Each structure stands twice: as C-alpha cells, then as structure tokens.
Amino acid sequence: MKKLQALAQSPLGRLLAVGIGLGVVALMVRQSGPENVWVAVTRVPSMFLVVFVLELGVLVTDAVGALLIYGPDRKKIPMREVVRTCMVVYSLSGVLPFGRAAGEAARAAMFARFVGVPLATATAARIQALSLLGNAVISIPSAMAVVAVSGVASWLLLGVGAHFVVAGAMGAGLILAGRRSMLGSRLGRVFHKGEAWGAEVDGHLGSNENIVAPLAWITLSRFFRVMQRGALLIAVGAAFGVVPSFVSEAVNLVSSAVGDAIPLQVGVTEAAYGYASQTLGITKSDGVAMALIVHVAQIVCVGLGFLSPLLTPAVVSEPEAR
C-alpha cells in the first residue's frame, strides 16, 4: 500500500493517472462520435464564460470558508497572500492525486509563518473535515432529486447515498478525533522539536471555535457547483431546472468520489456523465461534452493558480515563535 501511495504521489504516478484519464476521454469521444461531441461543446460558446465564472465562485466561497476557520488570527494574513495561497491550493488540489489533502498541507505551510505552525496544522485538519461535511450536505438535495427523477431503485441513488454516509462519517469523525485523540501530541513526538507545539495543536483542535459560518461558506461553494451543472445542461441543450441540476451534481459527486486519485477526475467524469446520460435526458455525446466543458474551465483556473506566485509575489514575513 505504501508503495502504491508513493507511486501515486510521484511524477511518474501523476503522468500515469493523467494518461489513463486521457485514454478514457479519447475512448468516450470515439464511442460517442467526435463530430457529435464537438457540436455539443460549441453549441452555446457563450455558456463557457458562465461555467468559468461559476468555477471562480466555487474557488472564492471555498477559500472564504477555509479562511474563517482560522478565527481572529486570520487578520494576521495579508490579503495578497490569501489570494495567492488559495489559488495555489486550488491548483494543487486539481493536479495531485487525492489533491485536497495535499492542497490543505500546502495552505498550512504557507500560512504558518503568519499564524504559527500549531494553528495552521490544526486548521488544515478542520478544513478537510468541513469539506467532507459540505459534500455530505449537498448530497441530501442531490439524492432527493435523483428519487424524483428515477425513483428509489437507482444506481445513482445508491452511489450518492454511499457518498453521503462516507463523507459525513469521515468529516464528523475527523472533528471528534481532533478533540479527543490528542493527535497533535502524538504527531509532535514524530517531528524534531514537535513536542513544543503538539499540545498547542491539540488545543486548537479541541477549541469551541464556531464552525457553522465556515461550513456555510463551504456548502455555498457546493451550491455554486450545482448552478454550474445547470449551466452545463443549458450548454448542451438539455432541460434546465432545479431538479435536473441536482441530479447532474449527484453524478459529479459519485464520479469525484470514485476518481479522487486522478487529477481533475479526467476521464472518470466523462465516463460517469456518459453512463448517466439517459437519467439526465441527454445523449451520450452531450454527457461527455458537459464534462469536457467543465474540465476546460478547471484547467484555466489551475493555470491561473500556478501563475499566481508570479502575479502576486509572496509577502516576506518572519516566522512567529509559537
């Protein structure tokens, strides 16, 4: 298992994952007909701008939720550094296998010099937990929409239901474990001089800092994603509405959970939308086109994220003693 994890995080592993994903995309496009996919993608070119803006909405609301978890200490972080870091985190989350965890580790490292290692470390764990809870929250209306369209005997309902249970259990488990497991002290024994900040990490993990507002912003980012799904349905000429948008998000949730090891879930999302095309009331080529459109928007955002260090140079700050 450790060897597989090491391979997944290595450059070769990332190339293999992307290669497999691109191979699946090519296969889906070939099966659907390249001409049909191209027609679907270019049917409403102006909708790409809407999809891109909504992707920025996802990025911004998720970043605000993450920043709020830092509590009053967030005021110590310069706004320019907040923007730069959040864009880099988005990019890392997109290109690395299991990228959310890697992105939060990077955010903690970049913010630690402003708020200290203990708070940054504890906050990274809490952001991960609230992200999972946000996914669980959006699974509820998505599951209700699937029932309205397909009834209870549906593979999609089973998938989004499993996603709700796993994400909710893991998110709540991380928060409870942080408060009771003395994780910081245990980690502190592993790292050199870590015992000095391990107990403080436990203090932050066990604090009663309000997590409702951060969770609300993180959940709002999921609703931006639902609006994006609605825009994608318009882009391929499908029926538009609240219920179809949530059904489309259910497909996205299931595919994201299955393909978390593949950067941007390239290939997995295309396969999922192609397979769920009948449920969504669209053709297979339209389903592939929906995934391709959003991937292009994500790739643009990822590119901007990696350019952000050049556009907004890092703020020089002396590390605080903690």
C-alpha positions as CSV (number, residue, x, y, z in Angstrom):
1,M,0.0,0.0,0.0
2,K,2.8,2.4,0.9
3,K,4.5,1.7,-2.4
4,L,1.3,2.4,-4.3
5,Q,0.8,5.7,-2.4
6,A,4.4,6.6,-3.2
7,L,3.8,5.8,-6.9
8,A,0.6,7.9,-6.9
9,Q,2.4,10.9,-5.5
10,S,5.5,10.6,-7.8
11,P,5.8,12.4,-11.1
12,L,5.5,9.0,-12.9
13,G,2.4,8.2,-11.0
14,R,0.8,11.5,-11.8
15,L,1.6,11.1,-15.5
16,L,0.2,7.5,-15.5
17,A,-3.0,8.8,-13.8
18,V,-3.4,11.6,-16.3
19,G,-2.6,9.2,-19.2
20,I,-5.2,6.8,-18.1
21,G,-7.8,9.6,-17.7
22,L,-7.0,11.0,-21.1
23,G,-7.2,7.5,-22.6
24,V,-10.7,7.1,-21.2
25,V,-11.7,10.5,-22.6
26,A,-10.4,9.5,-26.0
27,L,-12.4,6.3,-25.8
28,M,-15.6,8.0,-24.7
29,V,-15.2,10.6,-27.5
30,R,-14.6,7.9,-30.1
31,Q,-17.6,5.9,-28.9
32,S,-19.8,9.0,-28.9
33,G,-18.5,10.3,-32.2
34,P,-16.0,13.2,-32.3
35,E,-18.3,15.3,-34.5
36,N,-21.2,14.9,-32.1
37,V,-19.1,15.9,-29.1
38,W,-17.7,18.9,-31.0
39,V,-21.2,20.1,-31.9
40,A,-22.3,19.7,-28.2
41,V,-19.3,21.7,-26.9
42,T,-19.7,24.5,-29.4
43,R,-23.5,24.7,-29.3
44,V,-23.5,27.6,-27.0
45,P,-20.0,29.1,-26.8
46,S,-21.0,31.9,-24.5
47,M,-22.0,29.4,-21.8
48,F,-18.3,28.6,-21.3
49,L,-17.8,32.0,-19.8
50,V,-20.7,31.3,-17.3
51,V,-19.2,27.9,-16.4
52,F,-15.8,29.6,-15.9
53,V,-17.2,32.4,-13.7
54,L,-19.1,29.8,-11.6
55,E,-15.9,27.8,-11.2
56,L,-14.3,31.0,-9.8
57,G,-17.3,31.2,-7.5
58,V,-16.6,27.7,-6.2
59,L,-13.0,28.7,-5.6
60,V,-13.8,32.0,-3.8
61,T,-16.5,30.7,-1.5
62,D,-14.5,27.6,-0.6
63,A,-11.5,29.9,0.2
64,V,-13.6,32.2,2.4
65,G,-14.8,29.2,4.4
66,A,-11.3,28.0,4.8
67,L,-10.1,31.4,6.0
68,L,-12.9,31.8,8.5
69,I,-11.7,28.6,10.3
70,Y,-8.5,30.5,11.3
71,G,-10.7,32.6,13.6
72,P,-9.4,36.1,14.7
73,D,-5.8,35.1,13.7
74,R,-6.9,35.3,10.0
75,K,-6.4,39.1,10.3
76,K,-2.6,38.5,10.5
77,I,-2.6,37.1,7.0
78,P,-2.1,39.8,4.3
79,M,-4.9,39.7,1.7
80,R,-2.4,39.4,-1.2
81,E,-1.1,36.2,0.5
82,V,-4.6,34.9,1.0
83,V,-5.4,35.3,-2.7
84,R,-2.0,33.8,-3.8
85,T,-2.3,30.8,-1.5
86,C,-5.9,30.0,-2.2
87,M,-5.2,29.9,-6.0
88,V,-2.1,27.7,-5.5
89,V,-4.2,25.4,-3.2
90,Y,-6.9,25.1,-5.9
91,S,-4.2,24.2,-8.5
92,L,-2.5,21.6,-6.3
93,S,-5.9,20.1,-5.4
94,G,-6.6,19.7,-9.1
95,V,-3.3,18.2,-10.4
96,L,-2.3,15.9,-7.5
97,P,-3.9,12.5,-6.7
98,F,-6.0,12.9,-3.6
99,G,-5.2,16.6,-4.1
100,R,-7.5,18.1,-1.4
101,A,-5.2,16.8,1.4
102,A,-2.1,17.9,-0.5
103,G,-3.6,21.3,-1.1
104,E,-4.5,21.8,2.6
105,A,-1.0,20.8,3.6
106,A,0.4,23.4,1.3
107,R,-2.0,26.1,2.7
108,A,-0.9,25.2,6.2
109,A,2.8,25.5,5.2
110,M,2.2,28.9,3.5
111,F,0.1,30.4,6.3
112,A,2.2,29.0,9.2
113,R,4.6,31.9,9.1
114,F,1.7,34.3,9.8
115,V,-0.4,32.4,12.3
116,G,2.1,29.8,13.7
117,V,2.6,26.1,13.0
118,P,0.1,24.8,15.6
119,L,-2.9,26.8,14.4
120,A,-2.1,26.2,10.7
121,T,-1.7,22.4,11.3
122,A,-5.0,22.2,13.3
123,T,-6.8,24.3,10.8
124,A,-5.7,22.1,7.8
125,A,-7.4,19.1,9.5
126,R,-10.6,21.1,10.3
127,I,-10.8,22.4,6.7
128,Q,-10.6,18.8,5.5
129,A,-13.3,17.7,7.9
130,L,-15.6,20.6,6.9
131,S,-15.0,20.0,3.2
132,L,-16.3,16.4,3.7
133,L,-19.3,17.7,5.7
134,G,-20.1,20.2,2.9
135,N,-20.1,17.3,0.4
136,A,-22.4,15.4,2.7
137,V,-24.8,18.3,3.0
138,I,-25.1,18.8,-0.8
139,S,-25.7,15.0,-1.2
140,I,-29.0,15.3,0.6
141,P,-30.9,17.5,-2.0
142,S,-29.0,15.7,-4.8
143,A,-30.4,12.3,-3.5
144,M,-33.9,13.8,-3.3
145,A,-33.6,15.0,-6.9
146,V,-32.5,11.5,-8.0
147,V,-35.5,10.0,-6.3
148,A,-37.8,12.5,-8.0
149,V,-36.4,11.5,-11.5
150,S,-35.5,7.8,-11.2
151,G,-37.2,6.6,-8.0
152,V,-35.5,4.6,-5.3
153,A,-34.3,1.7,-7.5
154,S,-31.4,3.6,-9.0
155,W,-27.6,3.0,-9.1
156,L,-27.2,6.8,-8.9
157,L,-29.2,7.0,-5.6
158,L,-27.1,4.2,-4.2
159,G,-23.9,6.0,-5.2
160,V,-24.9,9.4,-3.8
161,G,-26.3,7.7,-0.6
162,A,-23.0,6.0,0.0
163,H,-21.2,9.3,-0.7
164,F,-23.4,11.0,2.0
165,V,-22.6,8.3,4.6
166,V,-18.9,8.1,3.9
167,A,-18.3,11.8,3.7
168,G,-20.5,12.6,6.7
169,A,-18.9,9.9,8.8
170,M,-15.4,10.9,7.9
171,G,-16.0,14.6,8.4
172,A,-17.6,14.2,11.8
173,G,-15.0,11.6,12.7
174,L,-12.2,14.0,12.0
175,I,-13.7,16.7,14.1
176,L,-14.4,14.3,17.1
177,A,-11.0,12.6,16.7
178,G,-9.3,16.0,16.8
179,R,-11.0,16.9,20.0
180,R,-10.4,13.6,21.8
181,S,-7.4,11.7,20.3
182,M,-4.5,14.0,21.3
183,L,-3.4,13.8,17.7
184,G,-1.2,16.9,18.0
185,S,0.9,15.5,20.9
186,R,1.3,12.2,19.0
187,L,2.5,13.9,15.9
188,G,4.7,16.1,17.9
189,R,6.7,13.1,19.1
190,V,7.4,12.2,15.5
191,F,8.9,15.6,14.4
192,H,12.0,17.2,15.7
193,K,11.1,19.7,18.4
194,G,7.5,18.8,17.7
195,E,6.6,18.3,21.4
196,A,6.8,22.1,21.8
197,W,3.8,22.7,19.5
198,G,2.0,19.3,19.7
199,A,0.0,20.3,22.8
200,E,-1.0,23.6,21.2
201,V,-2.3,21.8,18.1
202,D,-4.5,19.7,20.4
203,G,-5.7,22.9,22.0
204,H,-6.8,24.3,18.6
205,L,-8.4,21.0,17.5
206,G,-10.3,20.9,20.8
207,S,-11.4,24.5,20.8
208,N,-15.1,25.5,20.6
209,E,-14.4,27.9,17.8
210,N,-17.6,28.4,15.7
211,I,-17.5,26.2,12.6
212,V,-21.1,27.0,11.4
213,A,-20.0,30.0,9.4
214,P,-17.1,28.3,7.7
215,L,-19.3,25.2,6.9
216,A,-22.0,27.5,5.5
217,W,-19.4,29.1,3.1
218,I,-18.0,25.7,2.1
219,T,-21.5,24.4,1.5
220,L,-22.3,27.5,-0.6
221,S,-19.4,26.6,-2.8
222,R,-21.2,23.3,-3.5
223,F,-24.3,25.2,-4.5
224,F,-22.2,27.2,-6.9
225,R,-21.2,23.8,-8.3
226,V,-24.9,22.9,-8.7
227,M,-25.5,26.1,-10.6
228,Q,-22.6,25.2,-12.8
229,R,-24.2,21.9,-13.6
230,G,-27.4,23.7,-14.6
231,A,-25.3,26.0,-16.9
232,L,-23.8,22.8,-18.4
233,L,-27.2,21.4,-19.1
234,I,-28.1,24.6,-20.9
235,A,-24.9,24.5,-22.9
236,V,-25.8,21.1,-24.4
237,G,-29.4,22.0,-24.9
238,A,-30.9,19.8,-22.2
239,A,-33.8,20.5,-19.9
240,F,-32.9,23.2,-17.3
241,G,-34.3,23.3,-13.8
242,V,-33.5,22.8,-10.1
243,V,-34.1,19.0,-10.1
244,P,-32.0,18.3,-13.3
245,S,-29.2,20.4,-11.9
246,F,-29.1,18.5,-8.6
247,V,-29.3,15.2,-10.5
248,S,-26.3,16.3,-12.5
249,E,-24.5,17.2,-9.3
250,A,-25.3,13.7,-8.0
251,V,-23.4,12.3,-11.0
252,N,-20.5,14.7,-10.2
253,L,-20.4,13.6,-6.5
254,V,-20.2,9.9,-7.4
255,S,-17.6,10.4,-10.1
256,S,-15.5,12.6,-7.9
257,A,-15.5,10.0,-5.1
258,V,-14.6,7.2,-7.5
259,G,-11.9,9.2,-9.3
260,D,-10.3,11.1,-6.5
261,A,-6.9,9.6,-7.3
262,I,-7.0,11.0,-10.8
263,P,-6.2,14.7,-11.3
264,L,-9.4,16.7,-12.0
265,Q,-11.1,13.3,-12.3
266,V,-10.2,13.5,-16.0
267,G,-11.9,10.5,-17.8
268,V,-13.9,9.4,-14.8
269,T,-16.3,12.4,-15.0
270,E,-16.7,11.9,-18.8
271,A,-17.4,8.2,-18.2
272,A,-19.9,8.9,-15.4
273,Y,-21.9,11.5,-17.5
274,G,-21.8,9.3,-20.5
275,Y,-23.2,6.4,-18.4
276,A,-25.8,8.7,-16.7
277,S,-26.9,10.4,-20.0
278,Q,-30.2,8.5,-20.0
279,T,-31.0,9.6,-16.5
280,L,-30.2,13.2,-17.3
281,G,-32.3,13.1,-20.5
282,I,-29.4,13.8,-22.8
283,T,-27.4,11.9,-25.4
284,K,-24.1,10.2,-24.5
285,S,-22.1,12.7,-26.5
286,D,-23.8,15.6,-24.6
287,G,-22.8,13.9,-21.3
288,V,-19.2,13.7,-22.4
289,A,-19.4,17.3,-23.7
290,M,-20.6,18.5,-20.3
291,A,-17.6,17.0,-18.5
292,L,-15.2,18.4,-21.2
293,I,-16.6,21.9,-20.8
294,V,-16.1,22.0,-17.1
295,H,-12.7,20.4,-17.4
296,V,-11.6,23.2,-19.7
297,A,-12.8,25.8,-17.2
298,Q,-10.9,24.0,-14.4
299,I,-7.7,23.8,-16.4
300,V,-7.9,27.6,-17.0
301,C,-8.3,28.1,-13.2
302,V,-5.4,25.7,-12.4
303,G,-3.2,27.6,-14.9
304,L,-4.1,30.9,-13.2
305,G,-3.3,29.3,-9.8
306,F,0.2,28.2,-10.8
307,L,0.8,31.7,-12.3
308,S,-0.4,33.4,-9.1
309,P,3.1,33.4,-7.5
310,L,4.3,35.5,-10.4
311,L,1.3,37.8,-10.4
312,T,1.3,38.3,-6.6
313,P,4.8,37.7,-5.1
314,A,4.8,36.2,-1.6
315,V,4.8,38.6,1.3
316,V,8.0,38.5,3.3
317,S,7.3,37.7,6.9
318,E,9.4,36.5,9.8
319,P,8.1,33.2,11.3
320,E,6.4,33.8,14.6
321,A,7.6,31.9,17.7
322,R,5.0,29.6,19.0
